[in-house]
Amino acid sequence: MQAYELVVIIVFIAVIWYWLDGIRVKELARQAGRRACDQDHVAFLDDTVVLQKIRLQRNTDGHMHIWRSYDFEFTSDGSCRYRGNISMLGKTVSSLFLETHRLPPGL
């Protein structure tokens, strides 16, 4: 096996790993957004999150991880859409934000 063939195989494996890791982290972010909406008694819209930013960042132990920021939308009364944001550091939620919204009816 030539050196360039080995490099191509390593790059191919890295791309597949990155893609699969991204799918798993997106699913974790979606679950976190749904939980946050359920706790605030609001509706998680479209059942999805959208990747907005990505970068490398160190955690509190100094280890390098991929940091991703996802946006999503929710509603409290069905008439207005509000934004939420979830930041993931590796496979851990590092922050979660729900925009100021009306209280759901009955609360």
C-alpha positions in Angstrom: 0.0 0.0 0.0 1.4 3.4 -1.0 1.5 6.3 1.4 -1.1 8.3 -0.5 -3.5 5.4 -0.4 -3.1 5.2 3.3 -3.8 9.0 3.6 -6.9 8.7 1.5 -8.2 5.9 3.7 -7.5 7.8 6.9 -9.3 10.9 5.5 -12.2 8.8 4.4 -12.6 7.2 7.8 -12.3 10.7 9.5 -15.0 12.1 7.3 -17.3 9.2 8.1 -16.6 9.5 11.8 -17.3 13.2 11.8 -20.6 12.7 9.9 -21.8 10.0 12.3 -20.7 12.0 15.4 -22.6 15.0 14.0 -25.8 12.9 13.6 -25.5 11.6 17.2 -24.8 15.1 18.7 -27.7 16.6 16.7 -30.1 13.9 18.2 -28.8 14.7 21.7 -29.4 18.4 21.1 -32.9 17.7 19.8 -33.7 15.6 22.9 -32.4 18.4 25.2 -34.5 21.0 23.3 -37.6 18.9 23.6 -37.0 18.3 27.4 -36.5 22.0 28.0 -39.8 22.8 26.1 -41.7 20.1 28.1 -40.3 21.6 31.4 -41.5 25.1 30.4 -44.9 23.8 29.1 -44.3 25.1 25.6 -44.4 23.2 22.2 -41.2 22.2 20.5 -41.8 23.1 16.8 -40.8 21.1 13.8 -39.2 18.4 16.0 -35.7 19.5 14.8 -32.7 21.6 15.6 -30.5 23.4 13.0 -26.7 23.6 13.2 -25.6 27.3 13.3 -22.0 27.3 14.4 -19.2 24.8 14.9 -15.6 25.1 16.2 -13.0 23.4 18.4 -13.1 24.3 22.1 -11.5 23.0 25.3 -13.6 21.7 28.2 -13.0 22.5 31.8 -10.4 19.7 32.0 -8.5 21.2 29.0 -9.4 18.5 26.5 -10.3 19.6 23.0 -13.8 18.8 21.8 -16.1 19.9 18.9 -18.4 22.7 20.0 -21.7 23.0 18.1 -24.5 25.6 18.4 -28.0 24.6 17.4 -31.1 26.7 17.0 -34.7 25.6 17.3 -38.2 27.2 17.5 -41.0 26.8 20.1 -44.4 28.3 20.8 -46.3 28.9 24.0 -49.7 29.7 22.6 -49.7 28.6 19.0 -49.7 32.1 17.6 -46.0 33.2 17.9 -42.8 31.4 17.2 -39.9 31.9 19.6 -36.2 30.9 19.3 -34.2 28.6 21.5 -30.5 27.8 21.3 -28.5 24.7 22.5 -24.7 24.6 22.7 -23.1 21.2 22.8 -19.5 20.6 23.8 -18.8 17.1 22.6 -21.8 15.1 23.6 -22.7 17.3 26.6 -25.1 20.2 26.7 -23.0 23.3 27.7 -25.8 25.8 27.5 -29.5 26.0 26.7 -31.5 29.2 26.1 -35.2 29.8 25.5 -36.2 33.3 24.3 -38.5 35.3 26.5 -42.0 34.2 25.7 -45.6 34.5 26.8 -46.7 32.1 29.5 -48.8 29.2 28.2 -52.6 29.6 28.9 -53.6 28.1 32.2 -50.3 28.7 34.0 
